[in-house]
Amino acid sequence: MKKYLQAEEIELVHSGKDFFKVLNNVIDCSVKTLHLQTYIFASDETGTEVIASLIRAAKRGVSVYLLIDAYGSFPFSKEFQHQLREAGVRFRMFSKLFSSENISLWRRLHHKIVVADKKLALVGGINVANKYNKWLDEEPWLDYAVLIKGNVCEYLDILCDAMYYKRRRSLLRKWELKPSIPELPLSSPLIRFRQNDFLRNKQEIHLGYSHAIARAESKIILVASYFLPGRHLRKMLYKAAERGVKIQIILAGKSDVGSARLAQNYLFDFYRRSNIEIIEWQNSILHGKAMLVDDTWATVGSYNLNFLSRYISIELNVDVIDRSFAHDFSLHLNKIISENKSKNYKKDDLEERSSWKRLKMWLAYNFYRLLMLILVARRKHKRKHN
């Protein structure tokens, strides 16, 4: 989506009980159609609750569509599959090993979308699994979504329908051109949905991040899991800091992928030299992907600032221009930064690293860089011949 459109309402949704309460409410409120598409759908207690909501919707006559990534959701419960199909839920897995979608083993469905009746939607980075929920005494992984109300959600219904049925997305372009969306009060929030799918020549989210950083005037706060920015993005951050923009990046103090955290930490010296403040979230795994610029513009979604999201996965973010939303998000992020839940890295912390730790970080960073070069070369070859 190129242009911003008005939404009736938007709301920031947090991982944990907040998200899954909203998710199940969206499903329970659906009347005609419901799409749920996600990377991970775990066969655990949280997954069981969502399956029950989907089945209830199907039994009351809602056309329910569930699309999950075959790799991210592996192994998906056979019992779940049986229950869904018995209830009439239209269900399939994206890019199974032997399927026409598997153009490349690495291309994955990474977006997280729920849309009901073309008027109510959730877009973000939160998967369906216990680790994103408040389960037992464990803190949920830190992540976000945006609840959106209004006719603008019809765009997501068309996108999900095209993904489910493997259709071309020309209808999305036609929808953007039609002038049939009713105008709302001028104070209504403005949003646009942004896609990234390199194989389909979509790099909207990457460009959105770049343009927002280039236009930043005073402040940037990044929430970044698996943060491995390329040279271009690092250069843009450096230039922003050089012209006086205060940049704070909230990174993972704990990670489910240890090598990715080592590679991430290799760049800390660059951030220190660039006057970029690094804060590490310590309470749980950080899985969020968001940016707030000048307390006026925000983006939230599934897109990680690394080569996998840019060149490999299918991603979706929502960009938001709304002072109330930005204000609430700013309060939340500044609370994370100021509380003891986070760790602020200073020069002394960096200099205390052992030679062995520095070597491990260097090896991890260059491993991921080599992997990126190999995969990107393959992906560019694939796109050229499709």
KEFI-385729 format. One line per 3 residues: their letters; for each residue x, y, z of C-alpha. Coordinates in Angstrom, 1 decimal. Layout:
BEGIN
A) X:Y:Z  ...
END
This chain:
BEGIN
MKK) 0.0:0.0:0.0  1.5:3.3:-1.1  -0.8:5.9:0.4
YLQ) -2.0:6.5:4.0  -5.7:5.9:4.6  -7.9:6.7:7.5
AEE) -8.8:4.0:10.1  -11.8:4.4:12.5  -9.6:3.3:15.5
IEL) -6.2:1.9:16.2  -4.8:0.4:19.4  -1.4:-0.9:20.4
VHS) -1.7:-4.5:21.6  1.0:-6.1:23.8  2.1:-9.8:23.8
GKD) 0.8:-11.9:26.7  -2.8:-12.0:27.9  -3.5:-8.7:26.2
FFK) -2.9:-10.0:22.7  -4.7:-13.4:23.1  -7.7:-11.8:24.7
VLN) -8.0:-9.4:21.7  -7.3:-12.2:19.2  -10.0:-14.4:20.6
NVI) -12.4:-11.5:20.7  -11.8:-10.7:17.1  -12.5:-14.3:16.2
DCS) -15.6:-14.5:18.4  -16.9:-11.2:16.8  -16.6:-12.4:13.2
VKT) -19.9:-12.9:11.4  -19.1:-13.7:7.7  -15.4:-14.2:7.0
LHL) -12.2:-14.6:9.1  -8.6:-15.0:7.9  -5.8:-16.0:10.3
QTY) -2.3:-16.3:8.8  0.8:-16.8:10.9  4.4:-18.2:11.0
IFA) 4.1:-20.2:14.2  1.0:-22.0:15.4  2.1:-24.2:18.2
SDE) 0.3:-27.3:19.3  0.2:-26.2:23.0  -2.3:-24.7:25.4
TGT) -2.4:-21.4:23.7  -2.9:-23.0:20.3  -5.7:-25.2:21.7
EVI) -7.6:-22.1:22.9  -7.3:-20.4:19.5  -8.3:-23.6:17.7
ASL) -11.4:-23.7:19.9  -12.2:-20.1:18.9  -11.8:-20.9:15.2
IRA) -14.0:-23.9:15.4  -16.7:-22.0:17.3  -16.7:-19.4:14.5
AKR) -16.9:-22.0:11.7  -19.8:-23.8:13.5  -21.9:-20.5:13.6
GVS) -21.5:-20.1:9.8  -18.3:-18.0:9.5  -16.1:-18.8:6.5
VYL) -12.8:-19.4:8.4  -9.4:-19.6:6.6  -6.3:-20.6:8.4
LID) -2.9:-20.4:6.7  0.3:-21.3:8.6  3.9:-21.7:7.6
AYG) 4.8:-25.4:7.1  8.3:-24.9:8.6  7.5:-22.4:11.4
SFP) 4.6:-24.5:12.7  6.2:-27.9:12.3  5.1:-30.3:13.7
FSK) 1.4:-29.1:13.6  -0.9:-31.4:15.5  -2.7:-34.0:13.4
EFQ) -5.5:-33.8:15.9  -5.8:-30.0:15.3  -5.9:-30.6:11.6
HQL) -8.7:-33.2:12.0  -10.7:-30.9:14.3  -10.4:-27.9:11.9
REA) -11.5:-29.8:8.8  -14.3:-31.5:10.7  -15.6:-28.1:11.7
GVR) -15.4:-26.8:8.1  -12.4:-24.5:8.6  -10.4:-24.0:5.4
FRM) -6.9:-24.9:6.4  -3.6:-25.3:4.7  0.2:-25.0:5.2
FSK) 2.3:-22.5:3.3  5.2:-23.9:1.3  5.3:-27.6:2.3
LFS) 8.4:-29.4:1.1  6.8:-30.7:-2.0  4.5:-28.0:-3.2
SEN) 4.3:-25.4:-6.0  4.9:-22.6:-3.5  8.3:-24.0:-2.5
ISL) 10.1:-22.0:-5.2  12.8:-21.7:-2.6  13.2:-23.7:0.6
WRR) 14.0:-20.4:2.4  10.9:-18.4:1.4  8.7:-18.5:4.5
LHH) 5.3:-16.9:5.4  6.4:-14.7:8.3  3.6:-12.2:8.6
KIV) 1.0:-12.4:11.3  -2.5:-11.2:10.2  -6.0:-11.7:11.6
VAD) -8.9:-10.0:9.7  -12.6:-10.3:10.4  -15.4:-9.3:8.1
KKL) -13.1:-6.9:6.3  -13.5:-4.3:9.1  -11.5:-5.5:12.1
ALV) -7.8:-6.7:12.0  -4.7:-7.5:14.0  -1.3:-6.9:12.4
GGI) 2.0:-7.5:14.3  4.8:-9.9:15.1  3.1:-12.2:17.7
NVA) 2.8:-15.9:16.9  0.3:-18.3:18.4  2.2:-20.1:21.1
NKY) 2.6:-20.2:24.9  5.9:-18.3:24.8  4.0:-15.2:23.5
NKW) 1.3:-15.7:26.1  1.4:-15.2:29.9  1.7:-18.9:30.7
LDE) 2.4:-20.2:34.3  5.0:-17.9:35.9  7.0:-17.1:32.8
EPW) 7.1:-13.6:31.2  5.8:-13.6:27.6  8.2:-12.8:24.8
LDY) 8.1:-9.0:24.3  6.3:-8.2:21.1  3.5:-6.0:19.7
AVL) 0.5:-5.8:17.3  -1.9:-3.1:16.2  -5.7:-3.6:16.4
IKG) -7.3:-1.7:13.5  -11.0:-1.0:12.9  -12.5:0.4:9.7
NVC) -13.0:-0.3:6.0  -9.2:0.0:5.4  -9.1:-3.6:6.7
EYL) -10.6:-4.8:3.4  -7.0:-4.5:2.0  -5.9:-7.3:4.4
DIL) -8.9:-9.5:3.5  -7.9:-9.3:-0.2  -4.2:-9.9:0.7
CDA) -5.0:-12.9:2.8  -7.4:-14.3:0.2  -4.7:-14.0:-2.5
MYY) -2.1:-15.7:-0.2  -4.5:-18.6:0.7  -5.6:-19.3:-2.8
KRR) -2.2:-18.5:-4.4  -3.6:-15.8:-6.5  -1.9:-12.8:-8.1
RSL) -2.3:-9.6:-6.1  -3.5:-7.3:-8.9  -6.8:-6.8:-6.9
LRK) -4.8:-5.0:-4.2  -3.6:-2.4:-6.7  -7.2:-2.0:-8.0
WEL) -8.5:-1.6:-4.4  -6.0:1.1:-3.7  -7.2:3.1:-6.7
KPS) -10.9:3.0:-6.0  -12.3:6.1:-4.2  -15.0:4.2:-2.4
IPE) -13.6:4.3:1.2  -15.9:6.7:3.2  -14.1:9.7:4.6
LPL) -13.8:9.8:8.4  -13.2:12.8:10.7  -9.9:14.6:10.1
SSP) -8.6:13.5:13.5  -8.8:9.8:12.5  -5.6:7.9:12.6
LIR) -3.7:7.4:9.3  -2.3:4.0:8.4  -0.8:2.1:5.5
FRQ) 0.0:-1.6:5.2  3.6:-2.3:3.9  4.8:-5.6:2.4
NDF) 8.2:-7.2:2.0  8.6:-10.1:-0.4  11.8:-9.9:-2.3
LRN) 11.0:-12.7:-4.7  7.8:-10.7:-5.8  9.8:-7.4:-5.9
KQE) 8.2:-6.0:-2.8  10.5:-4.0:-0.5  8.1:-1.5:1.0
IHL) 9.0:-2.1:4.6  12.7:-1.8:4.0  12.1:1.5:2.1
GYS) 9.7:2.7:4.9  12.4:2.2:7.5  15.0:4.0:5.3
HAI) 12.8:7.0:4.5  11.7:7.4:8.2  15.3:7.4:9.4
ARA) 16.4:9.8:6.7  13.5:12.2:7.7  13.9:11.9:11.5
ESK) 14.5:15.3:13.1  14.9:14.7:16.8  14.4:11.1:18.1
IIL) 14.3:7.5:17.0  13.5:4.5:19.2  14.0:1.0:17.6
VAS) 12.8:-2.2:19.0  14.8:-4.9:17.2  15.0:-8.6:17.7
YFL) 17.7:-10.5:15.7  19.1:-7.1:14.8  21.7:-7.4:12.0
PGR) 21.4:-4.2:9.9  23.3:-4.0:6.6  25.8:-1.4:5.8
HLR) 23.2:0.9:4.2  21.0:1.0:7.2  24.0:1.4:9.6
KML) 25.2:4.4:7.4  21.7:5.9:7.7  21.6:5.6:11.5
YKA) 25.1:7.1:11.7  24.1:10.1:9.6  21.0:10.6:11.6
AER) 23.0:10.6:14.9  25.5:12.9:13.3  22.9:15.5:12.5
GVK) 21.7:15.4:16.2  18.9:12.8:16.2  18.8:10.9:19.5
IQI) 18.8:7.2:18.7  18.0:4.5:21.2  17.8:0.8:20.2
ILA) 16.2:-1.8:22.4  17.8:-5.2:21.8  17.6:-8.7:23.2
GKS) 19.4:-9.3:26.4  18.2:-12.9:26.2  17.8:-14.7:22.9
DVG) 16.4:-18.0:21.7  19.2:-17.9:19.0  22.5:-17.5:20.8
SAR) 24.6:-17.1:17.7  22.3:-14.3:16.5  22.8:-12.4:19.7
LAQ) 26.6:-12.8:19.5  26.5:-11.5:15.9  24.3:-8.6:17.1
NYL) 26.7:-7.7:19.9  29.6:-7.5:17.5  28.3:-4.2:16.2
FDF) 28.1:-2.6:19.7  31.5:-0.8:19.1  30.0:0.8:16.0
YRR) 26.9:2.0:17.9  29.1:3.5:20.7  31.3:5.3:18.2
SNI) 28.2:6.6:16.4  26.7:7.9:19.7  23.8:5.5:19.4
EII) 22.4:4.2:22.8  21.9:0.5:23.2  19.5:-0.9:25.8
EWQ) 19.1:-4.6:26.4  15.8:-6.0:27.4  16.4:-8.6:30.2
NSI) 12.9:-9.7:31.4  12.2:-12.2:28.7  13.0:-13.0:25.0
LHG) 12.7:-9.9:22.9  10.7:-10.6:19.7  9.4:-7.2:18.9
KAM) 9.9:-5.3:15.6  8.9:-1.7:15.7  10.2:1.9:15.3
LVD) 9.0:5.2:16.7  10.2:8.4:15.0  9.9:12.0:16.5
DTW) 6.9:10.8:18.6  4.7:11.1:15.5  5.2:8.1:13.2
ATV) 5.5:4.4:14.1  5.8:1.1:12.3  4.9:-2.3:13.9
GSY) 4.9:-5.7:12.3  6.7:-8.9:11.5  9.8:-7.4:9.8
NLN) 13.2:-7.9:11.4  16.0:-5.6:10.5  18.2:-8.4:9.0
FLS) 18.8:-10.1:5.7  16.2:-12.9:6.3  13.3:-10.4:6.5
RYI) 14.6:-8.3:3.6  15.5:-11.0:1.1  13.8:-14.2:2.3
SIE) 10.5:-14.0:4.2  7.1:-12.7:3.4  6.5:-9.8:5.8
LNV) 3.8:-7.2:6.8  4.0:-4.1:8.8  1.5:-1.3:9.5
DVI) 2.8:2.3:9.5  0.9:4.7:11.7  0.6:8.5:11.8
DRS) -1.4:9.3:15.0  -0.3:11.4:17.9  -2.3:9.5:20.5
FAH) -0.9:6.2:19.4  2.6:7.5:19.2  2.3:9.1:22.6
DFS) 1.2:5.8:24.3  3.9:3.9:22.5  6.5:6.4:23.5
LHL) 5.5:6.2:27.2  5.8:2.4:27.0  9.2:2.4:25.3
NKI) 10.6:5.0:27.6  9.4:3.0:30.6  11.4:0.0:29.2
ISE) 14.5:2.2:28.7  14.3:3.7:32.2  13.5:0.7:34.3
NKS) 15.9:-1.9:35.7  14.4:-4.4:33.3  16.9:-3.2:30.7
KNY) 20.6:-2.8:30.6  22.3:0.2:29.1  25.6:-0.6:27.5
KKD) 28.4:1.9:28.1  32.0:2.1:26.9  33.4:0.3:30.0
DLE) 31.0:-2.7:29.4  32.4:-3.1:25.9  36.0:-2.8:26.9
ERS) 35.6:-5.6:29.6  35.0:-8.3:26.9  37.5:-11.1:26.8
SWK) 39.5:-11.8:23.7  37.7:-15.1:23.4  34.2:-13.4:23.5
RLK) 35.3:-10.9:20.9  36.4:-13.7:18.7  33.1:-15.6:19.1
MWL) 31.2:-12.4:18.2  33.4:-11.8:15.1  32.9:-15.5:14.0
AYN) 29.1:-15.3:14.5  28.8:-12.0:12.7  30.9:-13.2:9.7
FYR) 29.0:-16.5:9.6  25.7:-14.7:9.2  27.2:-12.3:6.7
LLM) 28.5:-15.2:4.6  25.1:-16.9:4.9  23.5:-13.7:3.7
LIL) 25.7:-13.4:0.7  25.0:-17.0:-0.4  21.2:-16.8:0.2
VAR) 20.8:-13.3:-1.4  22.8:-14.5:-4.5  20.4:-17.5:-4.8
RKH) 17.4:-15.3:-4.3  18.4:-12.8:-6.9  18.9:-15.6:-9.3
KRK) 15.5:-17.1:-8.5  13.8:-13.7:-9.0  15.6:-13.1:-12.3
HN) 14.2:-16.4:-13.7  10.6:-16.0:-12.4
END
